[in-house]
Amino acid sequence: MQTDEKWQQFSERMAYEGALHVAIEPFEATLDAVAHCNERSLHVLRTLASLDERRQENGSEVDDPIMLELQRMDSKINVLLDIVDRLLMPVSLLPARHVVRFNAVGVSVPENLLPPGDSLLVRLHFDTCRALALELPAKRGRPSGDLHAFVYFCELSELVEDGLERFVFCHHRRKVAEARMTAAIENVSDSKRGM
């Protein structure tokens, strides 16, 4: 059964965990609709990466630090223009926050978010750029426990899958670095108290 295979793949991979503004709605997965979602999702993933305070490895073959900085600034300007082009979405218009866990395979969400039907569209809004939602075509999976359900992504382009993997990895790396920093600060504080 495909759902069990997808659940296994989801469970074995690193995942982003956190409270996000999330909405799930029925979706008619036509070729045009899926292509639009893939294009938009790729744009949103690039936007999130460019807004990240830490420099992301972008696979660029340019070694000149000035050119890299110009590319980064150009990307940020494009993002700002895109955000201004769309009206910034006030918090009151965002869907409610829910604790989710996702990676390039799928997402675990509260069961009560799922509308009827098997073909779904998952919309995730991140705090760094609330106006742009990551839109991912999906299929209803199975309950994953604790009143959560598993929804697996389908028909994502390879670029979107890679972008999701990178996004999850960078988030995980940031969390590990923050935990190490907190532990180092606590160790310094403890050693000063022991003197």
BELCORPE-V623903 format. One record per residue. N is the residue number from 1. RES is the residue in three letters. PHI is phi in whole degrees, -180 to 180 (none if undefined). OMEGA is omega in whole degrees, -180 to 180 (* if undefined). D_LAST is the distance of its C-alpha to the last C-alpha in Angstrom with 1 decimal. Layout:
n:N res:RES phi:PHI omega:OMEGA d_last:D_LAST
n:N res:RES phi:PHI omega:OMEGA d_last:D_LAST
This chain:
n:1 res:MET phi:none omega:-175 d_last:61.5
n:2 res:GLN phi:-62 omega:-178 d_last:59.9
n:3 res:THR phi:-59 omega:-180 d_last:57.5
n:4 res:ASP phi:-66 omega:177 d_last:55.9
n:5 res:GLU phi:-63 omega:180 d_last:55.6
n:6 res:LYS phi:-64 omega:179 d_last:53.9
n:7 res:TRP phi:-61 omega:179 d_last:51.6
n:8 res:GLN phi:-62 omega:179 d_last:50.6
n:9 res:GLN phi:-62 omega:179 d_last:50.0
n:10 res:PHE phi:-60 omega:-177 d_last:48.0
n:11 res:SER phi:-66 omega:-175 d_last:45.8
n:12 res:GLU phi:-85 omega:-176 d_last:45.1
n:13 res:ARG phi:-102 omega:173 d_last:43.9
n:14 res:MET phi:-61 omega:-177 d_last:40.7
n:15 res:ALA phi:-136 omega:172 d_last:41.2
n:16 res:TYR phi:-81 omega:176 d_last:40.0
n:17 res:GLU phi:-127 omega:179 d_last:38.9
n:18 res:GLY phi:174 omega:179 d_last:38.6
n:19 res:ALA phi:-94 omega:-179 d_last:40.5
n:20 res:LEU phi:-123 omega:169 d_last:43.3
n:21 res:HIS phi:-75 omega:-175 d_last:46.5
n:22 res:VAL phi:-136 omega:175 d_last:49.0
n:23 res:ALA phi:-138 omega:177 d_last:52.7
n:24 res:ILE phi:-131 omega:-178 d_last:55.2
n:25 res:GLU phi:-137 omega:175 d_last:58.9
n:26 res:PRO phi:-61 omega:-174 d_last:62.1
n:27 res:PHE phi:-145 omega:174 d_last:62.9
n:28 res:GLU phi:-95 omega:-171 d_last:66.2
n:29 res:ALA phi:-83 omega:174 d_last:65.1
n:30 res:THR phi:-76 omega:179 d_last:67.9
n:31 res:LEU phi:-59 omega:-180 d_last:67.6
n:32 res:ASP phi:-65 omega:-179 d_last:67.2
n:33 res:ALA phi:-64 omega:180 d_last:64.6
n:34 res:VAL phi:-67 omega:179 d_last:62.5
n:35 res:ALA phi:-62 omega:179 d_last:62.8
n:36 res:HIS phi:-63 omega:179 d_last:61.8
n:37 res:CYS phi:-62 omega:180 d_last:58.7
n:38 res:ASN phi:-63 omega:-180 d_last:57.7
n:39 res:GLU phi:-64 omega:-179 d_last:58.2
n:40 res:ARG phi:-66 omega:-179 d_last:56.3
n:41 res:SER phi:-64 omega:177 d_last:53.4
n:42 res:LEU phi:-62 omega:178 d_last:53.1
n:43 res:HIS phi:-62 omega:-179 d_last:53.0
n:44 res:VAL phi:-64 omega:179 d_last:50.3
n:45 res:LEU phi:-62 omega:177 d_last:48.2
n:46 res:ARG phi:-66 omega:178 d_last:48.5
n:47 res:THR phi:-62 omega:180 d_last:47.8
n:48 res:LEU phi:-61 omega:179 d_last:44.6
n:49 res:ALA phi:-66 omega:-178 d_last:43.5
n:50 res:SER phi:-73 omega:179 d_last:44.3
n:51 res:LEU phi:-84 omega:179 d_last:42.4
n:52 res:ASP phi:-63 omega:-177 d_last:39.3
n:53 res:GLU phi:-64 omega:180 d_last:36.7
n:54 res:ARG phi:-85 omega:180 d_last:35.8
n:55 res:ARG phi:-68 omega:178 d_last:38.6
n:56 res:GLN phi:-96 omega:173 d_last:40.6
n:57 res:GLU phi:-76 omega:-174 d_last:42.4
n:58 res:ASN phi:-103 omega:178 d_last:46.0
n:59 res:GLY phi:71 omega:-178 d_last:47.8
n:60 res:SER phi:-70 omega:179 d_last:49.3
n:61 res:GLU phi:-91 omega:-180 d_last:50.8
n:62 res:VAL phi:-78 omega:-179 d_last:50.3
n:63 res:ASP phi:-99 omega:-177 d_last:47.8
n:64 res:ASP phi:-69 omega:-178 d_last:48.1
n:65 res:PRO phi:-60 omega:179 d_last:44.9
n:66 res:ILE phi:-68 omega:179 d_last:47.1
n:67 res:MET phi:-66 omega:178 d_last:49.5
n:68 res:LEU phi:-62 omega:180 d_last:46.7
n:69 res:GLU phi:-67 omega:177 d_last:45.4
n:70 res:LEU phi:-64 omega:177 d_last:48.9
n:71 res:GLN phi:-63 omega:180 d_last:49.5
n:72 res:ARG phi:-65 omega:179 d_last:46.3
n:73 res:MET phi:-65 omega:178 d_last:47.3
n:74 res:ASP phi:-61 omega:179 d_last:50.9
n:75 res:SER phi:-63 omega:180 d_last:49.6
n:76 res:LYS phi:-66 omega:178 d_last:47.6
n:77 res:ILE phi:-64 omega:177 d_last:50.6
n:78 res:ASN phi:-61 omega:178 d_last:52.8
n:79 res:VAL phi:-63 omega:-180 d_last:50.4
n:80 res:LEU phi:-62 omega:177 d_last:50.3
n:81 res:LEU phi:-63 omega:179 d_last:54.1
n:82 res:ASP phi:-65 omega:-180 d_last:54.4
n:83 res:ILE phi:-66 omega:179 d_last:52.2
n:84 res:VAL phi:-67 omega:-180 d_last:54.2
n:85 res:ASP phi:-60 omega:173 d_last:57.4
n:86 res:ARG phi:-93 omega:178 d_last:56.6
n:87 res:LEU phi:-72 omega:178 d_last:55.5
n:88 res:LEU phi:-58 omega:-177 d_last:51.9
n:89 res:MET phi:-82 omega:177 d_last:51.8
n:90 res:PRO phi:-67 omega:-178 d_last:50.4
n:91 res:VAL phi:-56 omega:-178 d_last:48.1
n:92 res:SER phi:-64 omega:179 d_last:50.9
n:93 res:LEU phi:-94 omega:180 d_last:53.1
n:94 res:LEU phi:-77 omega:172 d_last:50.7
n:95 res:PRO phi:-66 omega:-178 d_last:51.0
n:96 res:ALA phi:-63 omega:176 d_last:48.4
n:97 res:ARG phi:-81 omega:176 d_last:45.0
n:98 res:HIS phi:-143 omega:175 d_last:44.7
n:99 res:VAL phi:-77 omega:-180 d_last:42.1
n:100 res:VAL phi:-130 omega:174 d_last:43.7
n:101 res:ARG phi:-135 omega:-178 d_last:43.0
n:102 res:PHE phi:-144 omega:170 d_last:45.0
n:103 res:ASN phi:-150 omega:-176 d_last:45.6
n:104 res:ALA phi:-70 omega:-179 d_last:48.8
n:105 res:VAL phi:-89 omega:-176 d_last:50.6
n:106 res:GLY phi:-178 omega:-176 d_last:50.4
n:107 res:VAL phi:-144 omega:173 d_last:48.5
n:108 res:SER phi:-103 omega:-175 d_last:47.5
n:109 res:VAL phi:-132 omega:174 d_last:48.3
n:110 res:PRO phi:-58 omega:-178 d_last:49.0
n:111 res:GLU phi:-56 omega:-176 d_last:52.5
n:112 res:ASN phi:-69 omega:177 d_last:53.7
n:113 res:LEU phi:-82 omega:-174 d_last:53.5
n:114 res:LEU phi:-79 omega:175 d_last:56.2
n:115 res:PRO phi:-80 omega:176 d_last:59.7
n:116 res:PRO phi:-63 omega:177 d_last:62.8
n:117 res:GLY phi:102 omega:-177 d_last:63.9
n:118 res:ASP phi:-99 omega:-179 d_last:62.5
n:119 res:SER phi:-91 omega:-171 d_last:62.4
n:120 res:LEU phi:-131 omega:172 d_last:59.4
n:121 res:LEU phi:-125 omega:179 d_last:57.6
n:122 res:VAL phi:-96 omega:177 d_last:53.8
n:123 res:ARG phi:-116 omega:179 d_last:52.4
n:124 res:LEU phi:-117 omega:177 d_last:48.7
n:125 res:HIS phi:-110 omega:-180 d_last:47.3
n:126 res:PHE phi:-102 omega:-176 d_last:43.9
n:127 res:ASP phi:-62 omega:-178 d_last:42.0
n:128 res:THR phi:-69 omega:-180 d_last:41.9
n:129 res:CYS phi:-158 omega:-173 d_last:45.7
n:130 res:ARG phi:-64 omega:-175 d_last:47.1
n:131 res:ALA phi:-69 omega:-178 d_last:50.7
n:132 res:LEU phi:-105 omega:179 d_last:51.1
n:133 res:ALA phi:-95 omega:171 d_last:51.2
n:134 res:LEU phi:-77 omega:-176 d_last:50.9
n:135 res:GLU phi:-112 omega:-173 d_last:54.3
n:136 res:LEU phi:-127 omega:175 d_last:54.6
n:137 res:PRO phi:-63 omega:-174 d_last:57.8
n:138 res:ALA phi:-150 omega:175 d_last:57.2
n:139 res:LYS phi:-124 omega:177 d_last:58.8
n:140 res:ARG phi:-64 omega:178 d_last:58.0
n:141 res:GLY phi:-101 omega:-177 d_last:56.2
n:142 res:ARG phi:-135 omega:174 d_last:55.3
n:143 res:PRO phi:-60 omega:-179 d_last:53.0
n:144 res:SER phi:-111 omega:178 d_last:49.5
n:145 res:GLY phi:101 omega:180 d_last:48.3
n:146 res:ASP phi:53 omega:180 d_last:46.4
n:147 res:LEU phi:60 omega:175 d_last:49.3
n:148 res:HIS phi:-110 omega:177 d_last:48.8
n:149 res:ALA phi:-125 omega:178 d_last:51.5
n:150 res:PHE phi:-99 omega:176 d_last:51.5
n:151 res:VAL phi:-125 omega:-179 d_last:53.5
n:152 res:TYR phi:-105 omega:-179 d_last:54.0
n:153 res:PHE phi:-76 omega:179 d_last:54.8
n:154 res:CYS phi:-139 omega:177 d_last:58.1
n:155 res:GLU phi:60 omega:174 d_last:60.0
n:156 res:LEU phi:-77 omega:176 d_last:56.9
n:157 res:SER phi:-71 omega:179 d_last:57.6
n:158 res:GLU phi:-61 omega:179 d_last:55.7
n:159 res:LEU phi:-65 omega:179 d_last:54.0
n:160 res:VAL phi:-68 omega:177 d_last:52.8
n:161 res:GLU phi:-59 omega:179 d_last:51.5
n:162 res:ASP phi:-62 omega:179 d_last:49.7
n:163 res:GLY phi:-62 omega:177 d_last:48.3
n:164 res:LEU phi:-64 omega:179 d_last:47.0
n:165 res:GLU phi:-60 omega:179 d_last:45.4
n:166 res:ARG phi:-64 omega:-180 d_last:43.6
n:167 res:PHE phi:-60 omega:180 d_last:42.6
n:168 res:VAL phi:-64 omega:180 d_last:41.1
n:169 res:PHE phi:-63 omega:180 d_last:39.3
n:170 res:CYS phi:-64 omega:177 d_last:37.8
n:171 res:HIS phi:-62 omega:179 d_last:36.7
n:172 res:HIS phi:-63 omega:-180 d_last:35.1
n:173 res:ARG phi:-61 omega:178 d_last:33.4
n:174 res:ARG phi:-64 omega:180 d_last:32.0
n:175 res:LYS phi:-63 omega:179 d_last:30.6
n:176 res:VAL phi:-64 omega:179 d_last:28.9
n:177 res:ALA phi:-62 omega:178 d_last:27.4
n:178 res:GLU phi:-64 omega:179 d_last:26.2
n:179 res:ALA phi:-65 omega:178 d_last:24.7
n:180 res:ARG phi:-65 omega:179 d_last:22.8
n:181 res:MET phi:-64 omega:179 d_last:21.6
n:182 res:THR phi:-62 omega:179 d_last:20.4
n:183 res:ALA phi:-64 omega:180 d_last:18.6
n:184 res:ALA phi:-65 omega:179 d_last:17.0
n:185 res:ILE phi:-64 omega:179 d_last:15.8
n:186 res:GLU phi:-63 omega:178 d_last:14.5
n:187 res:ASN phi:-63 omega:178 d_last:12.6
n:188 res:VAL phi:-64 omega:180 d_last:11.0
n:189 res:SER phi:-62 omega:179 d_last:10.3
n:190 res:ASP phi:-64 omega:-179 d_last:9.0
n:191 res:SER phi:-70 omega:178 d_last:6.6
n:192 res:LYS phi:-70 omega:178 d_last:5.4
n:193 res:ARG phi:-68 omega:-179 d_last:5.5
n:194 res:GLY phi:-76 omega:-178 d_last:3.8
n:195 res:MET phi:-78 omega:* d_last:0.0
